[in-house]
Amino acid sequence: MTTLNQAHCEACRADAPRVADDEQAQLIQEIPDWNVETRDGHQELKRTFLFSNFRQALAFTNTIGEIAEAEGHHPDLLTEWGKVTVTWWSHKIKGLHRNDFIMAARTDEAARTAEGRKQGLT
């Protein structure tokens, strides 16, 4: 079985099924530092990454942007001094799709080698 950070996104249609509760419980085990949050009536995956300064946070934001463009699946990104908050969810289905878990895992992979990354969450 391919790990999430090696998988690729599939095209998401408006009628695609959301991740079922049992599948979500399995997938979240591969990305344990992410939080499932409900906002505006839908679920999202959210995580904040800490950095030593703004330049490093911005570089990480750009890295995630490149990964997102390559897969055609885009997060909400909030870049602040020393931190980046990444939120994945599928707009077409107003909830979580397997693609969101794939991209969260790929975000974690990028964070492992990001310059100036501090451990811990806010």
N, C-alpha and C positions, 0 to 999 in steps of 0.2 A: 504494500500500500504506500502511496506517495504521501509524504508529510505535507502539511498545509503550505509551508513556505516554499515548496517546490511545485505546487499545483498552479494551474492557470485558471483564470476566470472564464466562465461561459457567458455567452450573451444572455442577458436577463430580460425576459419579456414581462409585460404588465400582468400576465396571467400565471407567471412562475410561482410555484409554492414557496411560502416562507419556510424557514428551518423549523422543523417540529421540535417540541420540547425535549424529546429523548435524544435527537441528533444534536441539538444545541448543547445539552449536558456533556456529550462526548467531545464535541468540537472545542468547547471552552477549556477542556483539559489541556489542549495543545497551546492555548494562549492564556494561561492562568492570571496574568497581570492585567488583563482587560476587564472592564466592568460592563455589564449589560445594564443599560439605563433606559427608562421610558421617557420620551419627550414628545409632546404633541400627539400622544396616542399611539406612538410606534416605538419599537425597540431599536436601540443603537449600541454599538460597541465603542467604548471610549477609554482612552489612556493618555496620560500626560507624561512627557519625557523631559528630564531636566538637563540643562547644559550650563557650561561655565560662563557663557556670555551670549549676547544677541547674535553675533556673527555665526557662531556655531549652531545656534537654534535655527537661524535662517538657512544655513547650509543643509541641515537635516530636513527642513520643510521642502527645500528644492529637490532633495533626493526622493522624498516621498511623492512629490509631484511628478517626477520622472517615472517612477514605478507605476503610479496611477495612470499616466498617459499611455504607457506601454500596454497596460491591461484594459484600458478603456473603462475604468471604474474609479471614481473620484471621491475622496473623503472631504469632510469639513476639516480645515486646518486653521488653528489659532496659534499664531506665533507671537510670543511676548519675550521680553528680556529674560533669557535663561530658561525658557521652557516652550514646548510645543505640545498642544493638545490635539490629538488626532481622533476623529469620530468617523466610523464606517457604518453605513446603512444603505439599503437599496431604495432609492427614491421611487422607482417604478412600482414596487410592491408594498411600499410604505412599511418596511420592516427589515428583518434580517434574512439574508440569503447566504448560502455557502460561500459565495464570492467575498462577503464581508469578513468571514473568518480567514479565508485565504489571504486577503490583503492585510489583515491585522497581523498574521504570522509573518508576512513579508516585511511589514513595518518593523516588527521585532527584530528580524534578521538584519535590516539596515541599521537599526539602533545599536546592535552589538559592536559595530565597527565605526560608529559615528564619532568624529573628533569632539572632545570636550564633554562627552556624555557623563553625567553623574548618575550614580545608582540611586534608586528610590523613586517614589511617586509623590505627587502632591495631592 
